[in-house]
Amino acid sequence: MSSLVPRAPYTDDELRKLYPAGLELQLVQILMRHGERTPVSARFQNTGLHPFWPYCASVRQMKSTILGANDAPFNTLQWKRHLETFGSNDEPIAATGPKGELDDICDMGALTDLGRQSTSQLGARLRHLYIDRLHFLPPKINTTDFMYLRSTPVPRALESMQQAFSSLYPASTILPDSQGTLPIPTILTRAPADETLYPNDGNCRRFAALSRAFAQRTADKWNTSEQMEYLNKLFSKWMPQNSPRVAVDSRPRLSGIMDTINATAAHGPGTKLPKEFYDAKGKAIIETIAVEEWFAGYKESQEYRTLGIGGLLGDIVGRMVGSVERPGGNNSGEERSRYELLRKAGQGHPQIKFGLSGCHDTTLAGALASLGAYETVEWPPFTSHIAFEMFRRKSELPPPPPTTTSSSAKKSWWGSLFKSSTTAENGIGRRAATTLSPEEKEGLDGYFVRVRYNDEVVTIPGCKKPGNHLQGDESFCTLAAFKEIVDKFTPRNWKQQCRENLDKPAFPPQPEPAGY
């Protein structure tokens, strides 16, 4: 399954069980894989598969911001894009589709029109759940300050997140503020060297070494197996002459073959491979091997988890704890957390309630595997998502803060932007659970975390222990237990740790199972 087939909306009975009356939903953070795309590189042209696909109508409607001369205001340049490529003699020629199409030609790895539709549909499903059914988010907004919007620097991830946001809050639901200005959402991105929204082997030398070691172990295990022989019977006649056998580390790699299979399976008849590429048994074998190659390290090695996904999950936990520490929470009136990015700490300013991050298949599977909750051999389909939901007991809800904004509140908000590093000493989001005082641990009581993957609840192994979950439901992990599990692989200094242990073995001396 390359494209996600969403499950039916929750019934009223399912909704009552999933969102018990005694709990109040306080914070939701969504990690979403981008939608359907083209392959990241051209493969198997010897089958008749065309390298360029005409599935990107958005390139007819490109817009760029232009600064006028002599301090003139910004303007918008509208333009359309054609792709250029090499001809038979290295001369430049226009890239065209299977039927000679010149317009709508996608770049490699680009979000297609189908991908835009599926991510828009995800946004509509999120609106239906969190606005129409649960009334957790407001139906109309005049600010996006309560949202944490982020994307990797990869265009398909950013565009997918924008598509989902635009269906979560269509233009008709966005209202002007008291000055008549429509809110402009802020979307956070990072430089590639700082990116933790995907496993960043390109900027983390130690993680790259670990990844290569686990990939080689997978190759040694599977390259001469009966399963690989089955794949060779299917595909070897289409492999290049310099790499005639299918293997984990062939060229193209087995995961690259899977990439082209999944991208073509999702799209139209004009961009299909021969039928043997869609053999059900072959697809199951490929995914089993690819999942092991790419994600076994998260299940087996704490260092792998730390360098691959620990920074991201540490951020997610940090925002949860920051939501508890916020003014009006258990520590009302105190500005204690620096982890709720963009939050306005003064009374009357909204807190982060909802996060939406555009990312990748390796993000989702890496996060679930690191929590011991990826017990499948299926690769994450396009437009998959994980929902991290934090709840609190209704009996422990504090009184609501005042709704008026004072000048002192504004000062405290601006002051929070320029606080010294001592703020980190006050907030406990990034502090290891083992270092917390009894009072600090007590501040997390009554809060629970639940994880859903593609609208199905997953359970974290360490949360099953007595005292680590809501009574009667192991899927509701206490916030304290969830934090303790994630703390074990949250990096102290990710960039520094990426430069350490370069001469050490890749595999841990003894098992380090995930999710505990």
C-alpha positions in Angstrom: 0.0 0.0 0.0 1.8 3.2 -1.2 -1.1 5.6 -0.7 -2.9 5.7 2.6 -6.5 4.5 2.6 -8.0 6.4 5.6 -10.1 4.5 8.0 -13.8 5.5 8.4 -14.4 8.4 10.8 -14.8 7.3 14.4 -18.3 6.4 15.4 -19.8 8.1 18.4 -19.2 5.1 20.5 -15.5 4.9 19.4 -15.1 8.6 20.1 -16.4 8.2 23.7 -13.9 5.5 24.3 -11.0 7.3 22.7 -11.7 10.6 24.5 -13.0 9.6 28.0 -15.3 12.1 29.7 -12.9 12.3 32.7 -10.0 13.7 30.6 -9.6 17.0 28.9 -7.5 17.2 25.7 -4.9 19.9 26.2 -2.3 19.6 23.4 -2.1 17.9 20.1 1.1 17.5 18.0 0.9 16.0 14.5 3.8 14.6 12.5 2.6 14.1 8.9 4.4 12.5 6.0 4.2 14.3 2.7 1.7 13.2 0.1 2.3 11.3 -3.1 5.3 12.3 -5.1 7.5 11.4 -8.1 10.5 9.1 -7.5 13.5 10.9 -6.1 15.6 9.8 -9.1 14.8 8.4 -12.6 15.0 4.6 -12.6 13.9 1.7 -14.9 13.6 3.8 -18.1 14.5 0.5 -19.9 10.9 -0.6 -19.0 9.4 2.3 -20.9 8.8 4.3 -17.7 9.3 8.0 -18.6 11.6 10.0 -16.3 9.4 13.1 -16.1 5.7 13.0 -15.1 3.0 15.6 -16.0 1.3 15.6 -12.6 2.3 19.0 -11.1 -0.2 21.6 -12.3 1.1 23.9 -9.6 4.2 24.8 -11.7 1.9 26.8 -14.0 1.1 29.0 -11.0 4.4 29.9 -9.4 4.7 33.1 -7.4 7.8 35.0 -6.2 8.2 38.0 -3.9 9.9 40.9 -5.7 11.3 44.0 -4.0 10.8 47.1 -6.1 13.6 49.5 -6.9 14.2 52.7 -4.8 12.5 51.5 -1.7 9.3 50.5 -3.6 7.1 48.0 -1.8 7.2 44.3 -2.3 5.3 42.9 -5.2 4.5 39.4 -6.6 5.9 38.0 -9.8 3.7 35.3 -11.3 5.4 32.8 -13.6 5.2 29.3 -14.8 8.1 26.7 -14.8 9.3 24.4 -17.5 12.0 21.8 -16.9 15.1 21.4 -19.0 17.3 18.3 -19.3 20.0 16.8 -21.4 19.5 15.7 -25.0 21.3 12.8 -26.7 24.4 14.9 -27.4 24.3 16.8 -24.0 22.5 19.7 -25.6 19.8 21.3 -23.5 16.2 20.2 -24.3 12.8 20.6 -22.7 11.8 17.9 -20.3 8.5 16.4 -21.5 6.0 13.9 -20.2 5.1 10.4 -21.6 2.9 12.0 -24.3 5.2 15.0 -25.0 3.6 17.2 -22.4 5.5 20.4 -21.7 3.4 21.9 -19.0 2.8 20.4 -15.5 6.1 18.5 -15.5 7.3 17.5 -12.0 10.8 17.7 -10.7 12.3 14.6 -9.1 10.8 13.9 -5.7 8.1 16.6 -6.2 4.7 16.6 -4.6 2.2 15.8 -7.3 -1.4 16.9 -7.7 -2.5 13.7 -6.1 -0.2 14.4 -3.1 -1.7 17.8 -2.7 -5.2 16.3 -2.7 -4.4 13.6 -0.2 -2.7 16.0 2.2 -5.7 18.4 1.9 -7.9 15.6 2.7 -5.8 14.9 5.8 -6.3 18.5 6.9 -10.1 18.1 6.4 -10.1 14.9 8.6 -8.2 16.7 11.3 -10.7 19.5 11.2 -13.6 17.1 11.4 -12.1 15.4 14.4 -10.6 18.3 16.4 -13.1 21.0 15.5 -16.4 19.5 14.4 -16.5 16.4 16.7 -14.3 17.2 19.7 -14.6 21.0 19.8 -11.0 21.1 20.8 -9.9 23.8 18.3 -12.0 26.9 17.4 -14.0 26.7 14.2 -12.8 30.2 13.1 -9.6 32.0 14.0 -8.1 35.5 13.9 -4.7 34.4 15.1 -2.4 31.4 14.6 -0.4 32.1 17.8 -1.8 28.9 19.4 -0.3 26.8 16.6 3.2 25.4 16.1 3.7 25.0 12.3 7.0 23.5 11.1 8.5 21.7 8.1 11.7 20.2 6.9 13.4 22.2 4.2 12.3 19.7 1.6 9.7 21.4 -0.7 7.3 18.4 -0.7 7.1 18.4 3.1 6.5 22.1 3.3 3.8 22.1 0.6 2.1 19.1 2.2 1.9 20.8 5.5 0.5 23.9 3.8 -2.1 21.9 2.1 -3.2 20.3 5.3 -3.3 23.6 7.2 -5.4 25.1 4.4 -8.0 22.4 4.9 -7.8 22.6 8.7 -8.5 26.3 8.4 -9.9 27.2 5.0 -9.8 30.9 4.0 -13.5 31.3 5.0 -12.6 30.4 8.6 -9.8 32.9 9.0 -11.0 36.2 10.3 -9.4 39.7 10.6 -8.2 40.8 14.0 -9.4 44.0 15.7 -7.3 46.1 13.4 -8.9 44.4 10.3 -5.7 42.5 9.5 -5.9 38.9 8.4 -3.5 36.7 10.4 -0.4 35.3 8.6 0.7 31.9 9.9 4.3 31.6 10.9 6.0 28.4 9.6 9.2 27.3 11.2 12.1 25.8 9.2 15.7 25.0 10.1 19.0 25.1 8.3 19.9 21.5 7.1 22.7 21.3 9.6 20.2 21.9 12.5 17.4 19.7 11.2 16.0 17.1 13.5 12.6 16.7 11.9 14.0 13.7 10.0 17.0 11.4 10.7 19.8 13.7 9.6 22.6 11.3 8.6 23.9 14.0 6.2 24.9 16.2 9.1 25.5 13.7 11.8 28.7 11.6 11.2 28.1 9.1 13.9 24.5 8.5 12.9 25.6 8.0 9.3 28.1 5.4 10.5 25.4 3.6 12.5 23.0 3.7 9.6 25.6 2.1 7.3 26.4 -0.6 9.8 22.7 -1.6 10.2 22.2 -1.5 6.4 25.2 -3.7 5.9 24.0 -6.2 8.5 20.7 -6.3 6.6 22.5 -6.9 3.3 24.5 -9.7 4.8 21.4 -11.3 6.1 19.1 -11.0 3.1 21.2 -10.8 -0.1 21.5 -14.5 -0.5 18.2 -15.4 0.9 15.3 -17.3 -0.8 13.3 -14.1 -0.6 15.9 -12.1 -2.5 16.0 -14.9 -5.2 12.3 -14.4 -5.6 12.8 -10.7 -6.2 15.5 -11.4 -8.7 13.2 -13.6 -10.7 10.8 -10.7 -10.8 13.1 -7.8 -11.5 16.6 -8.8 -12.5 16.0 -8.5 -16.2 15.3 -4.8 -15.7 18.4 -4.2 -13.6 21.3 -2.2 -15.1 24.2 -4.2 -16.7 26.7 -3.0 -14.1 24.4 -4.2 -11.2 22.4 -7.1 -12.6 21.2 -8.6 -9.4 18.7 -7.2 -7.0 20.2 -6.7 -3.5 19.9 -4.6 -0.4 23.0 -2.7 -1.6 22.5 -3.1 -5.4 22.3 -0.1 -7.7 19.6 0.9 -7.5 19.3 -0.2 -3.9 16.4 -2.3 -2.9 14.9 0.7 -1.1 15.3 2.7 -4.3 13.4 0.0 -6.2 10.7 0.3 -3.6 10.6 4.1 -4.0 9.9 3.8 -7.7 7.3 1.0 -7.2 5.4 3.0 -4.6 5.5 6.3 -6.6 4.3 4.6 -9.8 1.6 2.5 -8.0 0.1 5.7 -6.6 -0.3 7.4 -10.0 -1.8 7.0 -13.4 -1.5 4.4 -16.1 1.0 6.6 -18.1 3.6 6.1 -15.5 3.5 2.4 -14.6 6.2 -0.3 -14.4 5.7 -3.8 -15.8 3.1 -5.8 -13.8 5.8 -7.9 -12.1 6.9 -4.9 -10.1 3.4 -4.9 -8.3 3.5 -8.6 -7.3 2.0 -8.7 -3.9 4.5 -11.3 -2.5 7.4 -9.3 -3.9 6.1 -6.1 -2.3 5.8 -7.7 1.1 9.3 -9.0 0.9 10.7 -5.6 -0.2 9.0 -3.8 2.7 10.0 -6.4 5.3 13.7 -6.0 4.3 13.5 -2.2 3.9 11.9 -1.8 7.3 14.6 -3.8 8.9 17.4 -1.9 7.0 16.1 1.5 7.9 14.4 1.1 11.3 15.8 -1.9 13.2 18.5 0.4 14.7 15.8 2.4 16.5 14.5 -0.7 18.1 17.9 -2.1 19.2 20.2 0.8 20.0 19.8 3.7 22.4 22.5 5.7 20.5 20.7 5.1 17.2 17.5 6.5 18.8 19.3 9.4 20.3 21.0 10.6 17.2 18.3 9.7 14.7 15.1 10.9 16.3 15.8 11.8 20.0 16.0 15.6 19.3 12.6 15.7 17.7 10.8 13.6 20.4 12.6 15.6 23.1 11.1 18.7 21.5 7.6 17.1 21.5 7.9 16.2 25.2 9.3 19.7 25.9 6.2 21.3 24.5 4.0 18.9 26.6 5.8 19.8 29.8 5.8 23.5 28.8 2.1 23.3 28.4 1.8 22.0 32.0 4.1 24.7 33.2 2.4 27.5 31.4 0.7 30.4 33.1 -2.8 29.1 34.1 -1.5 25.5 34.4 -0.2 23.8 37.5 2.3 26.6 38.0 0.0 29.6 37.3 1.7 32.9 37.0 5.2 31.6 36.4 7.0 31.8 33.1 9.0 28.6 33.5 9.4 27.0 30.1 11.3 28.1 27.0 10.1 25.1 25.0 6.7 26.3 23.9 8.1 28.2 21.0 6.2 31.4 20.1 4.0 31.2 23.2 3.0 34.5 24.7 3.5 34.1 28.4 1.3 37.0 29.6 -2.3 36.6 30.7 -4.8 36.7 27.8 -2.3 35.3 25.2 -3.1 31.9 23.8 -0.8 28.9 24.5 0.3 26.3 22.0 -2.6 23.9 21.6 -1.9 22.4 18.2 1.3 21.5 16.3 1.5 20.4 12.6 4.9 19.4 11.2 5.6 18.4 7.6 8.1 15.5 7.5 8.9 12.1 6.0 8.4 8.4 6.2 11.7 8.0 8.0 10.5 10.5 10.6 7.3 8.6 11.4 8.7 5.1 11.5 11.8 6.3 13.4 9.6 7.9 16.0 7.3 5.0 16.5 10.2 2.4 16.5 12.0 4.5 19.1 8.9 4.3 21.3 8.6 0.5 20.8 5.4 1.0 18.9 6.3 0.2 15.3 5.4 -3.5 15.2 4.8 -3.8 11.5 6.7 -4.7 8.4 4.7 -2.2 6.3 6.4 1.0 5.1 4.5 4.2 6.1 2.2 5.1 3.2 2.1 8.6 1.7 0.2 11.1 3.9 0.6 8.9 7.0 0.5 10.8 10.3 1.2 10.4 14.0 -0.9 12.3 16.6 0.7 12.9 20.0 -2.2 13.9 22.2 -1.8 15.1 25.8 -4.7 15.0 28.3 -5.3 16.1 31.8 -7.8 15.0 34.4 -10.8 17.3 34.5 -10.8 17.2 38.2 -7.4 18.9 38.2 -8.2 21.7 35.8 -7.1 25.1 37.1 -9.4 28.2 36.9 -9.2 29.9 33.5 -6.8 32.9 33.3 -8.2 36.4 32.7 -9.0 37.2 29.1 -7.8 40.8 29.1 -4.3 41.8 28.0 -2.4 44.1 30.3 0.7 46.2 29.6 2.6 44.1 32.1 1.6 41.0 30.3 3.0 42.4 27.1 6.2 43.2 28.8 6.5 39.7 30.2 6.0 38.2 26.8 8.7 40.4 25.2 11.0 39.7 28.1 10.6 36.0 27.6 12.0 36.3 24.1 15.3 37.7 25.5 15.7 35.7 28.7 19.1 34.3 29.6 20.0 30.7 29.6 18.8 30.4 33.2 15.3 29.9 31.8 16.4 26.4 30.8 17.2 25.7 34.5 13.7 26.6 35.6 11.8 24.6 32.9 11.9 20.8 33.3 11.1 19.8 29.7 14.6 18.9 28.8 15.8 17.9 32.2 16.1 14.1 32.8 13.2 12.7 34.8 15.7 11.2 37.2 16.9 14.7 38.2 13.5 16.1 39.1 12.5 16.9 42.6 9.4 15.3 44.2 7.6 18.6 43.8 8.5 18.8 40.1 7.4 15.2 39.5 4.2 15.9 41.3 3.5 18.8 38.9 3.1 16.2 36.1 0.5 14.2 37.9 -2.9 14.0 36.3 -1.5 14.4 32.7 -1.5 11.6 30.1 -0.1 11.0 26.6 -1.7 8.9 23.9 -0.2 8.2 20.5 -2.3 7.4 17.3 -0.8 6.3 14.0 -3.1 6.8 11.0 -6.0 7.0 13.4 -5.2 3.7 15.2 -4.1 3.8 18.8 -0.6 2.4 19.5 0.6 1.4 22.9 4.2 2.0 24.3 5.6 -1.1 26.1 6.9 0.9 29.1 3.5 2.4 29.6 2.0 -0.9 30.4 3.8 -1.1 33.7 1.5 -0.6 36.8 1.4 3.1 37.7 2.5 4.2 34.2 -0.9 4.5 32.6 -4.5 5.6 33.2 -6.3 2.9 35.1 -8.0 0.5 32.7 -6.3 1.8 29.5 -2.6 1.1 28.9 -2.6 3.4 25.8 -2.9 6.4 28.0 0.7 6.8 29.3 1.3 9.1 32.2 3.2 12.2 31.2 5.8 11.4 33.7 6.4 7.8 32.3 6.3 9.1 28.7 8.9 11.7 29.6 11.1 9.2 31.3 11.0 6.9 28.3 11.9 9.7 25.9 14.5 11.3 28.2 16.6 8.2 27.9 17.3 8.9 24.3 17.0 12.7 24.2 20.4 14.1 23.2 22.3 16.3 25.7 24.1 18.1 22.8 23.1 16.6 19.5 25.8 18.2 17.4 28.5 17.3 19.8 27.2 13.7 20.2 27.2 13.4 16.4 31.0 13.8 16.5 31.6 11.3 19.3 32.2 7.6 19.3 33.4 7.5 15.7 35.8 4.7 16.4 33.4 2.7 18.5 31.4 -0.4 17.4 28.0 0.4 15.9 26.1 -2.3 17.7 25.4 -2.2 21.4 27.1 -4.9 23.5 23.7 -6.0 24.9 20.1 -5.4 23.8 18.7 -2.0 24.4 15.0 -2.4 23.6 12.9 0.6 22.7 9.9 1.9 24.6 11.1 1.5 28.2 
